[in-house]
Amino acid sequence: MNLTDAAGNPIFDKARAMKIARTETMRSSNYGTKMAWKDAGVTTISWHAYPDCCSWCAALDGETIAIESNFRDEGGEVEDADGKIMRVMYGDVGAPPLHPNCECVPLAVVE
């Protein structure tokens, strides 16, 4: 259901609400996982992207960082294999998601 104001502008879009809910659920889950790993003594994590991911997440796939670090800081960039740039505009990326609907996950690096 889409609700509109008196001028006909959308004030609620179910698809947008679902996108936001999915993205923020992934963000809180992945950051919670990262915090638990840190408490358990994990010192390194890596980015895991699924095979059908976007080109920017594919560029991050396998990237490894210290658990206290960020994959990208706000204002940083991710460059894909074709040279297309995505600028990180919504805060530091210490764990996935990189963008709305991102399904990437962090992995603990255990040696």
Backbone as CSV, one residue per row, in Angstrom:
resi,resn,N_x,N_y,N_z,CA_x,CA_y,CA_z,C_x,C_y,C_z
1,MET,0.848,-1.171,0.000,0.000,0.000,0.000,0.892,1.232,0.000
2,ASN,0.555,2.205,-0.827,1.271,3.470,-0.880,0.329,4.578,-0.419
3,LEU,0.749,5.348,0.547,-0.031,6.477,1.042,0.531,7.753,0.464
4,THR,-0.341,8.712,0.199,0.096,9.994,-0.362,-0.446,11.136,0.481
5,ASP,0.243,12.288,0.380,-0.238,13.480,1.061,-1.268,14.168,0.171
6,ALA,-1.732,15.344,0.582,-2.776,16.063,-0.160,-2.341,16.418,-1.575
7,ALA,-1.029,16.584,-1.799,-0.519,16.937,-3.128,-0.237,15.696,-3.982
8,GLY,-0.468,14.508,-3.418,-0.224,13.286,-4.172,1.190,12.747,-4.061
9,ASN,2.009,13.348,-3.194,3.378,12.870,-2.985,3.365,11.658,-2.064
10,PRO,4.153,10.652,-2.387,4.150,9.463,-1.524,4.740,9.767,-0.145
11,ILE,4.049,9.291,0.890,4.562,9.442,2.249,4.909,8.075,2.839
12,PHE,4.503,7.027,2.180,4.854,5.677,2.595,4.895,4.796,1.363
13,ASP,5.967,4.111,1.219,6.133,3.188,0.104,6.576,1.862,0.710
14,LYS,5.761,0.840,0.602,6.044,-0.444,1.238,7.365,-1.041,0.765
15,ALA,7.664,-0.936,-0.529,8.917,-1.492,-1.052,10.117,-0.778,-0.441
16,ARG,10.037,0.532,-0.304,11.139,1.297,0.304,11.299,0.931,1.772
17,ALA,10.177,0.792,2.463,10.225,0.412,3.874,10.867,-0.960,4.041
18,MET,10.552,-1.899,3.171,11.143,-3.238,3.236,12.642,-3.188,2.954
19,LYS,13.050,-2.367,1.987,14.473,-2.220,1.669,15.238,-1.685,2.876
20,ILE,14.692,-0.670,3.519,15.331,-0.091,4.693,15.386,-1.120,5.819
21,ALA,14.301,-1.834,6.050,14.266,-2.837,7.118,15.290,-3.938,6.874
22,ARG,15.375,-4.444,5.641,16.355,-5.494,5.313,17.778,-4.995,5.525
23,THR,18.055,-3.800,5.038,19.401,-3.245,5.124,19.811,-3.022,6.572
24,GLU,18.949,-2.424,7.361,19.295,-2.136,8.750,19.336,-3.398,9.604
25,THR,18.558,-4.408,9.246,18.653,-5.697,9.936,20.008,-6.326,9.670
26,MET,20.459,-6.310,8.416,21.793,-6.835,8.080,22.880,-6.045,8.810
27,ARG,22.743,-4.730,8.840,23.749,-3.885,9.495,23.847,-4.246,10.988
28,SER,22.726,-4.299,11.679,22.776,-4.587,13.117,23.254,-6.010,13.382
29,SER,22.846,-6.960,12.574,23.295,-8.342,12.739,24.796,-8.461,12.529
30,ASN,25.305,-7.870,11.452,26.734,-7.969,11.148,27.594,-7.226,12.167
31,TYR,27.139,-6.068,12.631,27.905,-5.342,13.644,27.851,-6.064,14.987
32,GLY,26.715,-6.676,15.319,26.616,-7.470,16.539,27.547,-8.673,16.496
33,THR,27.604,-9.317,15.347,28.507,-10.449,15.163,29.954,-9.998,15.338
34,LYS,30.283,-8.860,14.743,31.639,-8.328,14.861,31.988,-8.039,16.322
35,MET,31.067,-7.485,17.074,31.308,-7.204,18.489,31.522,-8.501,19.280
36,ALA,30.727,-9.526,18.981,30.881,-10.807,19.683,32.233,-11.437,19.368
37,TRP,32.629,-11.373,18.105,33.939,-11.914,17.733,35.063,-11.179,18.459
38,LYS,34.946,-9.864,18.518,35.975,-9.075,19.202,36.074,-9.506,20.670
39,ASP,34.922,-9.674,21.329,34.901,-10.131,22.721,35.506,-11.533,22.863
40,ALA,35.392,-12.341,21.812,35.923,-13.711,21.842,37.400,-13.777,21.469
41,GLY,37.983,-12.635,21.115,39.409,-12.607,20.813,39.773,-12.637,19.344
42,VAL,38.780,-12.589,18.457,39.078,-12.523,17.023,39.709,-11.167,16.735
43,THR,40.776,-11.156,15.966,41.483,-9.900,15.691,41.372,-9.455,14.235
44,THR,40.938,-10.351,13.342,40.895,-10.049,11.912,39.590,-10.555,11.313
45,ILE,39.011,-9.755,10.422,37.798,-10.167,9.710,37.990,-9.933,8.218
46,SER,37.169,-10.608,7.422,37.211,-10.396,5.976,35.796,-10.188,5.447
47,TRP,35.722,-9.592,4.270,34.460,-9.316,3.588,34.105,-10.527,2.742
48,HIS,32.871,-11.028,2.862,32.415,-12.142,2.045,31.218,-11.687,1.218
49,ALA,31.391,-11.723,-0.095,30.320,-11.345,-1.022,29.782,-12.599,-1.702
50,TYR,28.494,-12.608,-1.967,27.869,-13.731,-2.650,28.117,-13.638,-4.148
51,PRO,28.042,-14.762,-4.878,28.359,-14.775,-6.314,27.549,-13.788,-7.162
52,ASP,26.311,-13.505,-6.791,25.483,-12.599,-7.604,25.469,-11.174,-7.060
53,CYS,26.502,-10.802,-6.325,26.558,-9.472,-5.713,26.856,-8.393,-6.759
54,CYS,26.776,-7.142,-6.315,27.103,-6.018,-7.195,28.616,-5.942,-7.421
55,SER,29.027,-5.150,-8.376,30.447,-5.066,-8.731,31.297,-4.447,-7.622
56,TRP,30.706,-3.568,-6.802,31.482,-2.952,-5.721,31.714,-3.941,-4.580
57,CYS,30.710,-4.722,-4.266,30.893,-5.746,-3.235,31.858,-6.821,-3.729
58,ALA,31.805,-7.143,-5.016,32.751,-8.107,-5.576,34.180,-7.596,-5.415
59,ALA,34.365,-6.292,-5.539,35.700,-5.705,-5.376,36.198,-5.836,-3.934
60,LEU,35.286,-5.862,-2.967,35.653,-5.994,-1.563,35.804,-7.453,-1.130
61,ASP,35.280,-8.378,-1.911,35.281,-9.789,-1.532,36.687,-10.267,-1.177
62,GLY,36.820,-10.812,0.024,38.107,-11.319,0.478,39.002,-10.284,1.134
63,GLU,38.623,-9.007,1.090,39.447,-7.979,1.743,39.461,-8.243,3.242
64,THR,40.627,-8.154,3.843,40.818,-8.468,5.255,41.286,-7.223,6.000
65,ILE,40.710,-7.024,7.184,41.079,-5.872,8.021,41.179,-6.305,9.480
66,ALA,41.833,-5.471,10.288,41.804,-5.660,11.740,40.383,-5.401,12.217
67,ILE,39.951,-6.148,13.214,38.556,-6.059,13.657,38.178,-4.663,14.150
68,GLU,39.143,-3.878,14.621,38.849,-2.513,15.086,38.785,-1.515,13.933
69,SER,39.165,-1.934,12.741,39.243,-1.029,11.578,37.942,-1.029,10.787
70,ASN,37.929,-0.219,9.736,36.801,-0.155,8.805,37.243,-0.636,7.431
71,PHE,36.323,-1.250,6.717,36.610,-1.596,5.329,36.745,-0.318,4.504
72,ARG,35.894,0.651,4.791,36.005,1.982,4.203,35.496,2.987,5.221
73,ASP,36.169,4.126,5.291,35.696,5.228,6.124,34.718,6.073,5.325
74,GLU,33.853,6.791,6.031,32.936,7.699,5.354,33.736,8.648,4.478
75,GLY,33.303,8.824,3.241,34.011,9.660,2.287,34.995,8.876,1.445
76,GLY,35.275,7.628,1.848,36.175,6.772,1.072,35.491,6.256,-0.185
77,GLU,36.232,5.503,-0.960,35.709,5.009,-2.229,35.963,3.514,-2.376
78,VAL,35.094,2.890,-3.169,35.284,1.510,-3.604,35.291,1.554,-5.119
79,GLU,36.328,0.971,-5.719,36.425,0.932,-7.177,36.207,-0.497,-7.641
80,ASP,35.289,-0.683,-8.602,35.036,-2.028,-9.100,36.013,-2.382,-10.215
81,ALA,35.891,-3.573,-10.765,36.822,-4.063,-11.783,36.782,-3.236,-13.067
82,ASP,35.667,-2.534,-13.304,35.539,-1.702,-14.503,35.958,-0.258,-14.264
83,GLY,36.444,0.039,-13.052,36.882,1.393,-12.742,35.769,2.310,-12.267
84,LYS,34.540,1.775,-12.088,33.439,2.584,-11.558,33.665,2.795,-10.068
85,ILE,33.389,4.003,-9.602,33.641,4.391,-8.219,32.333,4.539,-7.457
86,MET,32.300,3.981,-6.243,31.206,4.240,-5.304,31.822,4.973,-4.115
87,ARG,31.278,6.123,-3.796,31.751,6.882,-2.631,30.889,6.505,-1.427
88,VAL,31.523,6.240,-0.312,30.837,5.881,0.925,30.330,7.162,1.569
89,MET,29.015,7.325,1.623,28.430,8.594,2.046,27.620,8.520,3.336
90,TYR,27.387,7.322,3.889,26.463,7.212,5.016,27.131,6.699,6.281
91,GLY,28.390,6.987,6.467,29.101,6.548,7.661,30.165,5.523,7.336
92,ASP,30.980,5.233,8.327,32.043,4.254,8.160,31.452,2.866,7.915
93,VAL,32.179,2.054,7.155,31.751,0.687,6.877,32.723,-0.257,7.579
94,GLY,32.394,-0.582,8.822,33.205,-1.503,9.599,32.836,-2.947,9.346
95,ALA,31.672,-3.153,8.755,31.157,-4.461,8.362,30.073,-4.205,7.322
96,PRO,29.721,-5.211,6.518,28.616,-5.018,5.581,27.358,-4.595,6.342
97,PRO,26.444,-3.909,5.705,26.268,-3.695,4.276,27.009,-2.464,3.753
98,LEU,27.315,-2.519,2.479,27.928,-1.391,1.792,26.866,-0.461,1.232
99,HIS,25.708,-1.009,0.889,24.641,-0.258,0.217,23.293,-0.895,0.556
100,PRO,22.171,-0.247,0.233,20.858,-0.848,0.488,20.727,-2.209,-0.199
101,ASN,20.078,-3.127,0.497,19.839,-4.500,0.039,21.107,-5.344,-0.055
102,CYS,22.223,-4.880,0.442,23.476,-5.634,0.427,23.301,-6.894,1.274
103,GLU,23.743,-8.029,0.751,23.640,-9.301,1.466,25.006,-9.843,1.883
104,CYS,26.038,-9.021,1.809,27.377,-9.468,2.194,27.444,-9.677,3.700
105,VAL,28.431,-10.466,4.114,28.624,-10.734,5.535,30.112,-10.661,5.863
106,PRO,30.427,-10.377,7.133,31.826,-10.470,7.561,32.126,-11.916,7.930
107,LEU,33.379,-12.303,7.791,33.828,-13.619,8.240,34.984,-13.413,9.205
108,ALA,35.009,-14.204,10.254,36.136,-14.169,11.185,37.308,-14.881,10.532
109,VAL,38.489,-14.292,10.643,39.693,-14.926,10.153,40.352,-15.579,11.362
110,VAL,40.361,-16.910,11.366,40.914,-17.661,12.480,42.181,-18.356,12.000
111,GLU,43.259,-18.096,12.679,44.534,-18.675,12.267,44.959,-19.800,13.176
